[in-house]
Amino acid sequence: KQEVTQIPAALSVPEGENLVLNCSFTDSAIYNLQWFRQDPGKGLTSLLLIQSSQREQTSGRLNASLDKSSGRSTLYIAASQPGDSATYLCAVRPPGGTSYGKLTFGQGTILTVHP
Amino acid sequence: EAGVAQSPRYKIIEKRQSVAFWCNPISGHATLYWYQQILGQGPKLLIQFQNNGVVDDSQLPKDRFSAERLKGVDSTLKIQPAKLEDSAVYLCASSFTSGSDEQFFGPGTRLTVL
């Protein structure tokens, strides 16, 4: 059974700092990994999706890496801003079968960026 | 393009009552998902539809939860009777075709069971 763990559970940083969020998963047989952002009382917004054959994806100040063999992914946020404050979730998708679309989520990292 | 719509946004009920949630996916999306997110946890998939057929409902508590997707578009999720532990946010998501596509999430329905 796939399990996804995110460290740290919460993080508070001053504005402008570069930071790294970690995600680990127990079963390396994945189809892809996705990072989401969740604002309080809102749904999930997809940030980056990395296919199992890829090593990283970048979007603006965000960079996500994937090391499938070791079961790890990191989300790097450069020059953090107060607007980045949210909960960040990673999720993995299995490679196939009847559970093809089933995302397994970590518990999230609550990020607070203070001015 | 309009996003995934859900209603109601908030619901408060007493235990043993019934409740229903509605989801309208992005137009043209064949796959629809219902997730349960308990406070402090990541979402957990309850059920996945491909058009109007069920693909995966292995984590749906079928003694009290039911879901349907008539005509392969809108979907409803029902809880009958509700328990205290059902208090959570219920998220609906959709994707274009198969389960490999990116999933787009609605704002969720926050359920409180007293």
Contacts between the chains, C-beta under 8 A, distances in Angstrom:
chain1	res1	chain2	res2	distance
A	4	B	42	7.2
A	31	B	100	6.3
A	32	B	100	7.5
A	34	B	102	7.3
A	34	B	103	7.8
A	36	B	105	7.8
A	41	B	107	7.8
A	41	B	110	7.5
A	42	B	107	5.8
A	42	B	108	7.5
A	43	B	4	7.5
A	43	B	91	6.0
A	43	B	105	4.0
A	43	B	106	5.2
A	43	B	107	4.6
A	43	B	108	5.2
A	44	B	43	7.4
A	44	B	91	7.0
A	44	B	93	7.7
A	44	B	105	4.1
A	45	B	105	7.5
A	46	B	102	5.9
A	46	B	103	7.4
A	46	B	104	7.2
A	49	B	102	5.8
A	89	B	42	5.5
A	89	B	43	7.7
A	91	B	42	7.2
A	93	B	99	7.2
A	93	B	100	7.3
A	98	B	55	6.3
A	98	B	56	5.7
A	99	B	56	5.5
A	99	B	58	7.7
A	99	B	99	8.0
A	100	B	55	7.6
A	100	B	98	6.5
A	100	B	99	3.6
A	100	B	100	6.6
A	101	B	31	6.0
A	101	B	33	6.7
A	101	B	48	5.3
A	101	B	55	6.9
A	101	B	56	7.4
A	101	B	95	6.8
A	101	B	98	7.1
A	101	B	99	2.3
A	101	B	100	7.4
A	101	B	103	7.4
A	102	B	45	5.1
A	102	B	48	6.7
A	102	B	56	5.8
A	102	B	99	7.2
A	103	B	43	7.6
A	103	B	45	6.6
A	103	B	103	6.8
A	105	B	42	2.9
A	105	B	43	5.2
A	105	B	44	7.3
A	106	B	42	5.3
A	107	B	40	6.8
A	107	B	41	5.4
A	107	B	42	5.1
A	108	B	41	7.9
A	108	B	42	5.8
